[in-house]
Amino acid sequence: SKLGSLRDKPLENLFADADTDRSGFLSPEEIQAASQKFGLNLTVEQTAQLMELVDKDKDGQVSMSEIEFATKFASGKQNIQKAFKEYDVDGSGEIDPSEVQKAVKKITGIDLSGEQSKQLLKLLNPRSAERISLSDAMLAAQALRTSSTR
């Protein structure tokens, strides 16, 4: 069952849902399983790359504070606006799956498939898996920031 849009659930709830062994940390396996619930279906390699980015203390697991740190960085207003300017290649004012793919690759080093890019867009913008506008991206980012400071 889909967990719904990322905008609808506080970060703590998403973390708790993913933390199936209730250790207070997310293992690579738990992150991969959570990605499947969202339809992102990260590969083992993609999960390892994500761990590399988020696991700041390199203990092989991700804490809530590490997720909050990554979320604050990723959802910073300047970062979103800059990413939009840079990756809205066709100047449409919206970012489509291929532009999401390029942005994720450049920012994180993770190669998403076309399907994963669409799914990520759908999580950020429940109305469409085809595109997201700057204002919708800002709303999604604001929701993530708000849910990580509760």
C-alpha positions in Angstrom: 0.0 0.0 0.0 1.3 3.4 -0.9 2.0 5.6 2.1 0.5 8.6 0.3 2.3 11.8 -0.6 5.4 12.8 1.3 3.6 16.1 2.0 0.9 14.4 4.1 3.0 12.7 6.7 5.3 14.2 9.3 8.9 13.1 8.9 8.8 11.3 12.3 5.9 9.1 11.2 7.7 8.2 7.9 10.8 7.4 10.0 8.8 5.3 12.5 7.1 3.4 9.6 10.4 2.6 8.0 12.1 1.6 11.3 10.6 -1.8 11.3 12.9 -3.3 14.0 12.2 -0.2 16.3 15.9 0.4 16.8 15.6 4.1 16.4 17.8 3.9 13.3 17.3 2.9 9.7 19.4 0.2 8.2 20.1 0.1 4.5 17.6 -2.8 4.3 14.9 -0.7 6.0 15.6 2.3 3.7 15.3 0.0 0.7 12.0 -1.5 2.0 10.6 2.0 2.6 11.6 3.1 -0.9 9.5 0.1 -2.2 6.5 1.2 -0.2 6.7 4.6 -2.0 7.1 2.9 -5.3 10.7 4.3 -5.7 12.2 0.8 -5.6 15.8 1.8 -4.9 18.4 -0.7 -5.9 21.0 -1.9 -3.5 23.5 0.4 -5.1 21.2 3.4 -5.0 20.5 2.7 -1.3 24.2 2.5 -0.6 24.7 5.9 -2.4 21.9 7.4 -0.3 23.4 6.0 2.9 26.8 7.6 1.9 25.0 11.0 1.6 22.9 10.9 4.7 24.8 8.7 7.2 27.0 11.6 8.5 28.7 9.6 11.4 29.3 6.6 9.1 27.9 4.1 11.5 26.1 2.2 8.8 22.6 3.4 9.9 20.6 6.5 9.6 19.3 8.4 12.7 16.3 10.8 12.7 18.7 13.7 13.3 20.7 12.7 10.2 17.4 12.6 8.2 16.4 16.0 9.6 19.8 17.5 8.6 19.6 16.1 5.1 16.0 17.3 4.7 16.8 20.8 6.0 19.6 21.1 3.5 17.7 19.6 0.5 14.6 21.7 1.2 16.4 25.0 1.8 14.6 27.8 -0.2 17.8 28.9 -2.0 18.7 25.3 -2.9 15.2 24.7 -4.4 15.2 28.0 -6.4 18.8 27.4 -7.6 18.0 23.8 -8.6 14.9 25.0 -10.5 16.8 27.6 -12.4 19.6 25.1 -13.2 17.4 22.1 -14.1 14.4 23.6 -15.8 16.3 23.1 -19.0 13.4 23.9 -21.4 12.5 27.0 -19.4 8.9 25.9 -18.9 8.7 26.9 -15.3 8.3 23.2 -14.4 10.6 20.3 -13.9 9.8 17.1 -15.7 11.0 13.5 -15.0 14.1 13.8 -17.2 15.1 17.1 -15.6 14.5 15.5 -12.1 16.8 12.6 -13.2 19.6 15.1 -14.1 19.2 17.1 -10.9 19.3 14.0 -8.7 22.3 12.6 -10.5 24.2 15.9 -10.2 23.3 16.7 -6.6 23.5 13.2 -5.1 25.3 11.1 -7.7 22.4 8.7 -7.7 21.2 7.5 -11.1 17.4 7.2 -11.0 15.5 5.4 -13.7 12.8 7.2 -15.7 10.1 5.4 -13.6 11.8 6.3 -10.3 12.0 10.0 -11.4 8.2 9.9 -12.2 7.5 8.3 -8.8 9.6 10.9 -7.0 7.7 13.7 -8.8 4.4 12.0 -7.8 5.5 11.9 -4.1 6.4 15.6 -4.2 3.4 16.7 -6.3 0.4 14.4 -5.8 -1.4 16.1 -8.7 1.1 14.9 -11.4 3.9 12.5 -12.1 4.8 14.4 -15.2 5.9 17.8 -13.9 6.3 20.0 -10.8 6.2 23.8 -10.7 8.5 25.9 -8.6 5.6 26.8 -6.3 4.7 23.1 -5.8 8.3 22.3 -5.2 8.5 25.1 -2.6 5.3 23.7 -0.9 6.7 20.2 -0.8 10.0 21.6 0.6 8.1 23.7 3.2 6.1 20.6 4.3 9.4 18.6 4.7 11.0 21.5 6.7 8.0 21.9 8.9 7.6 18.2 9.6 11.3 18.0 10.6 11.0 20.8 13.2 8.0 19.5 15.1 
